[in-house]
Amino acid sequence: MIGPRGFELSAICTPVLFRHGRHHPFVPFAYGEWLVLHIDAAEAALTDDDEHLTLTARHLDEVDDWLLARLR
């Protein structure tokens, strides 16, 4: 599905919050699903009702909370 990146996704060990909306105009939702399956450290936050700009507008507080929880 995806070409070479210069590293294996499975090598990512830092926690990753992956937010992706089904209505994103540039990146297919299936790619988000695929990435989450191939990055062991990924936590999925895939939504059916978001697109590119609504991810920030609707979910910024959730992202901040996720980050703060991992900094403590």
N, CA, C and O atoms as CSV, one atom per row, in Angstrom:
chain,resi,resn,atom,element,x,y,z
A,1,MET,N,N,0.825,-1.199,0.000
A,1,MET,CA,C,0.000,0.000,0.000
A,1,MET,C,C,0.864,1.256,0.000
A,1,MET,O,O,0.547,2.230,-0.684
A,2,ILE,N,N,1.942,1.239,0.755
A,2,ILE,CA,C,2.774,2.417,0.922
A,2,ILE,C,C,4.191,2.094,0.464
A,2,ILE,O,O,4.679,0.980,0.655
A,3,GLY,N,N,4.846,3.084,-0.142
A,3,GLY,CA,C,6.216,2.899,-0.602
A,3,GLY,C,C,7.212,2.976,0.533
A,3,GLY,O,O,6.836,3.181,1.687
A,4,PRO,N,N,8.486,2.813,0.206
A,4,PRO,CA,C,9.546,2.849,1.215
A,4,PRO,C,C,9.589,4.181,1.972
A,4,PRO,O,O,9.347,5.244,1.400
A,5,ARG,N,N,9.901,4.098,3.269
A,5,ARG,CA,C,9.985,5.294,4.111
A,5,ARG,C,C,11.381,5.484,4.677
A,5,ARG,O,O,11.665,6.537,5.249
A,6,GLY,N,N,12.252,4.512,4.538
A,6,GLY,CA,C,13.590,4.602,5.112
A,6,GLY,C,C,13.667,4.007,6.502
A,6,GLY,O,O,14.747,3.970,7.090
A,7,PHE,N,N,12.560,3.543,7.041
A,7,PHE,CA,C,12.519,2.878,8.345
A,7,PHE,C,C,11.245,2.050,8.409
A,7,PHE,O,O,10.311,2.252,7.632
A,8,GLU,N,N,11.227,1.126,9.340
A,8,GLU,CA,C,10.043,0.285,9.529
A,8,GLU,C,C,9.099,0.942,10.528
A,8,GLU,O,O,9.536,1.417,11.577
A,9,LEU,N,N,7.842,0.972,10.216
A,9,LEU,CA,C,6.861,1.549,11.147
A,9,LEU,C,C,6.864,0.812,12.482
A,9,LEU,O,O,6.608,1.414,13.525
A,10,SER,N,N,7.146,-0.456,12.455
A,10,SER,CA,C,7.175,-1.244,13.689
A,10,SER,C,C,8.307,-0.804,14.615
A,10,SER,O,O,8.316,-1.165,15.792
A,11,ALA,N,N,9.265,-0.026,14.096
A,11,ALA,CA,C,10.373,0.471,14.920
A,11,ALA,C,C,9.962,1.659,15.790
A,11,ALA,O,O,10.699,2.039,16.700
A,12,ILE,N,N,8.808,2.242,15.526
A,12,ILE,CA,C,8.347,3.388,16.315
A,12,ILE,C,C,7.901,2.877,17.679
A,12,ILE,O,O,6.977,2.069,17.777
A,13,CYS,N,N,8.561,3.350,18.729
A,13,CYS,CA,C,8.221,2.888,20.073
A,13,CYS,C,C,7.712,4.025,20.960
A,13,CYS,O,O,7.292,3.783,22.092
A,14,THR,N,N,7.744,5.232,20.470
A,14,THR,CA,C,7.188,6.371,21.197
A,14,THR,C,C,5.674,6.357,21.035
A,14,THR,O,O,5.185,6.143,19.925
A,15,PRO,N,N,4.915,6.580,22.111
A,15,PRO,CA,C,3.460,6.610,21.964
A,15,PRO,C,C,3.018,7.645,20.926
A,15,PRO,O,O,3.527,8.765,20.881
A,16,VAL,N,N,2.079,7.247,20.114
A,16,VAL,CA,C,1.575,8.087,19.034
A,16,VAL,C,C,0.050,8.111,19.123
A,16,VAL,O,O,-0.595,7.063,19.138
A,17,LEU,N,N,-0.516,9.306,19.180
A,17,LEU,CA,C,-1.968,9.431,19.063
A,17,LEU,C,C,-2.250,9.744,17.606
A,17,LEU,O,O,-1.832,10.779,17.088
A,18,PHE,N,N,-2.951,8.855,16.963
A,18,PHE,CA,C,-3.231,9.029,15.546
A,18,PHE,C,C,-4.693,9.413,15.380
A,18,PHE,O,O,-5.581,8.571,15.510
A,19,ARG,N,N,-4.940,10.687,15.093
A,19,ARG,CA,C,-6.290,11.197,14.860
A,19,ARG,C,C,-6.492,11.308,13.360
A,19,ARG,O,O,-5.664,11.868,12.642
A,20,HIS,N,N,-7.594,10.770,12.907
A,20,HIS,CA,C,-7.891,10.840,11.473
A,20,HIS,C,C,-9.400,10.777,11.290
A,20,HIS,O,O,-10.089,9.991,11.941
A,21,GLY,N,N,-9.898,11.620,10.393
A,21,GLY,CA,C,-11.328,11.655,10.127
A,21,GLY,C,C,-11.680,11.017,8.799
A,21,GLY,O,O,-10.941,11.138,7.821
A,22,ARG,N,N,-12.790,10.353,8.774
A,22,ARG,CA,C,-13.245,9.652,7.567
A,22,ARG,C,C,-13.424,10.605,6.377
A,22,ARG,O,O,-13.275,10.194,5.226
A,23,HIS,N,N,-13.741,11.867,6.653
A,23,HIS,CA,C,-14.024,12.818,5.574
A,23,HIS,C,C,-12.835,13.713,5.225
A,23,HIS,O,O,-13.008,14.776,4.628
A,24,HIS,N,N,-11.634,13.282,5.599
A,24,HIS,CA,C,-10.437,14.048,5.254
A,24,HIS,C,C,-10.342,14.120,3.730
A,24,HIS,O,O,-10.422,13.092,3.058
A,25,PRO,N,N,-10.171,15.323,3.182
A,25,PRO,CA,C,-10.212,15.447,1.724
A,25,PRO,C,C,-8.952,14.964,0.998
A,25,PRO,O,O,-8.991,14.763,-0.216
A,26,PHE,N,N,-7.846,14.773,1.705
A,26,PHE,CA,C,-6.582,14.442,1.041
A,26,PHE,C,C,-6.057,13.042,1.356
A,26,PHE,O,O,-5.402,12.422,0.517
A,27,VAL,N,N,-6.338,12.546,2.552
A,27,VAL,CA,C,-5.770,11.268,2.989
A,27,VAL,C,C,-6.912,10.268,3.198
A,27,VAL,O,O,-7.783,10.499,4.036
A,28,PRO,N,N,-6.919,9.180,2.460
A,28,PRO,CA,C,-7.987,8.191,2.608
A,28,PRO,C,C,-8.045,7.621,4.028
A,28,PRO,O,O,-7.015,7.407,4.667
A,29,PHE,N,N,-9.248,7.382,4.499
A,29,PHE,CA,C,-9.455,6.836,5.832
A,29,PHE,C,C,-8.750,5.487,5.981
A,29,PHE,O,O,-8.220,5.172,7.047
A,30,ALA,N,N,-8.746,4.708,4.926
A,30,ALA,CA,C,-8.091,3.390,4.965
A,30,ALA,C,C,-6.599,3.515,5.267
A,30,ALA,O,O,-6.017,2.617,5.874
A,31,TYR,N,N,-5.982,4.606,4.857
A,31,TYR,CA,C,-4.567,4.802,5.161
A,31,TYR,C,C,-4.369,5.009,6.659
A,31,TYR,O,O,-3.415,4.491,7.238
A,32,GLY,N,N,-5.261,5.759,7.282
A,32,GLY,CA,C,-5.198,5.927,8.729
A,32,GLY,C,C,-5.348,4.598,9.445
A,32,GLY,O,O,-4.613,4.300,10.387
A,33,GLU,N,N,-6.294,3.813,8.997
A,33,GLU,CA,C,-6.490,2.480,9.599
A,33,GLU,C,C,-5.246,1.621,9.413
A,33,GLU,O,O,-4.836,0.913,10.333
A,34,TRP,N,N,-4.651,1.680,8.240
A,34,TRP,CA,C,-3.461,0.892,7.947
A,34,TRP,C,C,-2.296,1.309,8.836
A,34,TRP,O,O,-1.594,0.458,9.382
A,35,LEU,N,N,-2.088,2.627,8.985
A,35,LEU,CA,C,-1.000,3.111,9.826
A,35,LEU,C,C,-1.142,2.622,11.263
A,35,LEU,O,O,-0.169,2.174,11.869
A,36,VAL,N,N,-2.334,2.707,11.798
A,36,VAL,CA,C,-2.563,2.284,13.176
A,36,VAL,C,C,-2.256,0.794,13.348
A,36,VAL,O,O,-1.749,0.377,14.390
A,37,LEU,N,N,-2.557,0.014,12.347
A,37,LEU,CA,C,-2.263,-1.416,12.419
A,37,LEU,C,C,-0.766,-1.715,12.356
A,37,LEU,O,O,-0.327,-2.760,12.835
A,38,HIS,N,N,0.017,-0.816,11.776
A,38,HIS,CA,C,1.445,-1.074,11.568
A,38,HIS,C,C,2.365,-0.333,12.533
A,38,HIS,O,O,3.581,-0.520,12.490
A,39,ILE,N,N,1.807,0.496,13.392
A,39,ILE,CA,C,2.605,1.181,14.408
A,39,ILE,C,C,2.138,0.670,15.763
A,39,ILE,O,O,1.063,1.036,16.239
A,40,ASP,N,N,2.956,-0.180,16.381
A,40,ASP,CA,C,2.562,-0.794,17.649
A,40,ASP,C,C,2.266,0.228,18.734
A,40,ASP,O,O,1.405,0.000,19.584
A,41,ALA,N,N,2.969,1.344,18.713
A,41,ALA,CA,C,2.810,2.357,19.762
A,41,ALA,C,C,1.664,3.322,19.479
A,41,ALA,O,O,1.475,4.291,20.214
A,42,ALA,N,N,0.900,3.065,18.420
A,42,ALA,CA,C,-0.168,3.994,18.039
A,42,ALA,C,C,-1.454,3.729,18.815
A,42,ALA,O,O,-1.853,2.586,19.037
A,43,GLU,N,N,-2.070,4.802,19.208
A,43,GLU,CA,C,-3.407,4.763,19.794
A,43,GLU,C,C,-4.331,5.433,18.785
A,43,GLU,O,O,-4.117,6.586,18.412
A,44,ALA,N,N,-5.342,4.722,18.352
A,44,ALA,CA,C,-6.224,5.221,17.299
A,44,ALA,C,C,-7.328,6.097,17.857
A,44,ALA,O,O,-7.953,5.792,18.873
A,45,ALA,N,N,-7.541,7.192,17.158
A,45,ALA,CA,C,-8.690,8.059,17.410
A,45,ALA,C,C,-9.269,8.387,16.039
A,45,ALA,O,O,-9.189,9.521,15.565
A,46,LEU,N,N,-9.850,7.376,15.419
A,46,LEU,CA,C,-10.406,7.512,14.083
A,46,LEU,C,C,-11.888,7.832,14.208
A,46,LEU,O,O,-12.623,7.136,14.907
A,47,THR,N,N,-12.321,8.884,13.530
A,47,THR,CA,C,-13.699,9.334,13.684
A,47,THR,C,C,-14.425,9.327,12.346
A,47,THR,O,O,-13.822,9.549,11.295
A,48,ASP,N,N,-15.712,9.073,12.400
A,48,ASP,CA,C,-16.535,9.030,11.196
A,48,ASP,C,C,-17.006,10.401,10.735
A,48,ASP,O,O,-17.380,10.562,9.573
A,49,ASP,N,N,-16.995,11.389,11.617
A,49,ASP,CA,C,-17.607,12.668,11.268
A,49,ASP,C,C,-16.622,13.825,11.164
A,49,ASP,O,O,-17.041,14.982,11.176
A,50,ASP,N,N,-15.331,13.545,11.064
A,50,ASP,CA,C,-14.344,14.615,10.963
A,50,ASP,C,C,-13.682,14.647,9.603
A,50,ASP,O,O,-13.655,13.659,8.869
A,51,GLU,N,N,-13.143,15.832,9.290
A,51,GLU,CA,C,-12.327,16.026,8.104
A,51,GLU,C,C,-11.065,16.747,8.548
A,51,GLU,O,O,-10.730,16.698,9.731
A,52,HIS,N,N,-10.369,17.398,7.668
A,52,HIS,CA,C,-9.062,17.962,7.993
A,52,HIS,C,C,-9.121,19.012,9.103
A,52,HIS,O,O,-8.422,18.873,10.107
A,53,LEU,N,N,-9.917,20.030,8.955
A,53,LEU,CA,C,-9.936,21.134,9.910
A,53,LEU,C,C,-10.731,20.834,11.177
A,53,LEU,O,O,-10.422,21.382,12.235
A,54,THR,N,N,-11.727,19.993,11.094
A,54,THR,CA,C,-12.529,19.717,12.293
A,54,THR,C,C,-11.764,18.897,13.320
A,54,THR,O,O,-12.113,18.915,14.500
A,55,LEU,N,N,-10.738,18.184,12.903
A,55,LEU,CA,C,-9.947,17.418,13.866
A,55,LEU,C,C,-9.363,18.337,14.934
A,55,LEU,O,O,-9.382,18.007,16.119
A,56,THR,N,N,-8.850,19.476,14.519
A,56,THR,CA,C,-8.302,20.440,15.473
A,56,THR,C,C,-9.409,21.184,16.196
A,56,THR,O,O,-9.371,21.331,17.417
A,57,ALA,N,N,-10.384,21.649,15.454
A,57,ALA,CA,C,-11.452,22.459,16.050
A,57,ALA,C,C,-12.245,21.691,17.098
A,57,ALA,O,O,-12.642,22.263,18.114
A,58,ARG,N,N,-12.478,20.423,16.869
A,58,ARG,CA,C,-13.324,19.629,17.775
A,58,ARG,C,C,-12.548,18.866,18.841
A,58,ARG,O,O,-13.106,18.543,19.889
A,59,HIS,N,N,-11.283,18.575,18.597
A,59,HIS,CA,C,-10.591,17.596,19.448
A,59,HIS,C,C,-9.294,18.090,20.067
A,59,HIS,O,O,-8.546,17.290,20.629
A,60,LEU,N,N,-9.010,19.361,19.984
A,60,LEU,CA,C,-7.744,19.873,20.510
A,60,LEU,C,C,-7.598,19.621,22.011
A,60,LEU,O,O,-6.512,19.269,22.471
A,61,ASP,N,N,-8.662,19.793,22.769
A,61,ASP,CA,C,-8.596,19.528,24.212
A,61,ASP,C,C,-8.263,18.063,24.495
A,61,ASP,O,O,-7.510,17.763,25.421
A,62,GLU,N,N,-8.822,17.157,23.702
A,62,GLU,CA,C,-8.539,15.731,23.886
A,62,GLU,C,C,-7.071,15.422,23.587
A,62,GLU,O,O,-6.442,14.620,24.277
A,63,VAL,N,N,-6.547,16.056,22.569
A,63,VAL,CA,C,-5.130,15.863,22.221
A,63,VAL,C,C,-4.249,16.400,23.348
A,63,VAL,O,O,-3.293,15.743,23.760
A,64,ASP,N,N,-4.571,17.588,23.843
A,64,ASP,CA,C,-3.816,18.156,24.962
A,64,ASP,C,C,-3.849,17.235,26.176
A,64,ASP,O,O,-2.815,17.006,26.804
A,65,ASP,N,N,-5.013,16.709,26.512
A,65,ASP,CA,C,-5.141,15.794,27.655
A,65,ASP,C,C,-4.304,14.534,27.444
A,65,ASP,O,O,-3.658,14.052,28.374
A,66,TRP,N,N,-4.314,14.006,26.237
A,66,TRP,CA,C,-3.539,12.801,25.914
A,66,TRP,C,C,-2.046,13.074,26.113
A,66,TRP,O,O,-1.330,12.269,26.709
A,67,LEU,N,N,-1.592,14.215,25.608
A,67,LEU,CA,C,-0.179,14.576,25.759
A,67,LEU,C,C,0.204,14.797,27.209
A,67,LEU,O,O,1.235,14.300,27.661
A,68,LEU,N,N,-0.608,15.531,27.938
A,68,LEU,CA,C,-0.316,15.810,29.347
A,68,LEU,C,C,-0.257,14.528,30.171
A,68,LEU,O,O,0.581,14.408,31.064
A,69,ALA,N,N,-1.129,13.577,29.885
A,69,ALA,CA,C,-1.135,12.315,30.616
A,69,ALA,C,C,0.174,11.547,30.422
A,69,ALA,O,O,0.606,10.818,31.315
A,70,ARG,N,N,0.797,11.708,29.270
A,70,ARG,CA,C,2.045,10.995,29.008
A,70,ARG,C,C,3.272,11.750,29.500
A,70,ARG,O,O,4.352,11.170,29.613
A,71,LEU,N,N,3.118,13.028,29.791
A,71,LEU,CA,C,4.225,13.806,30.326
A,71,LEU,C,C,4.364,13.660,31.833
A,71,LEU,O,O,5.419,13.950,32.397
A,72,ARG,N,N,3.321,13.218,32.470
A,72,ARG,CA,C,3.342,13.096,33.936
A,72,ARG,C,C,4.049,11.855,34.366
A,72,ARG,O,O,4.161,11.592,35.563
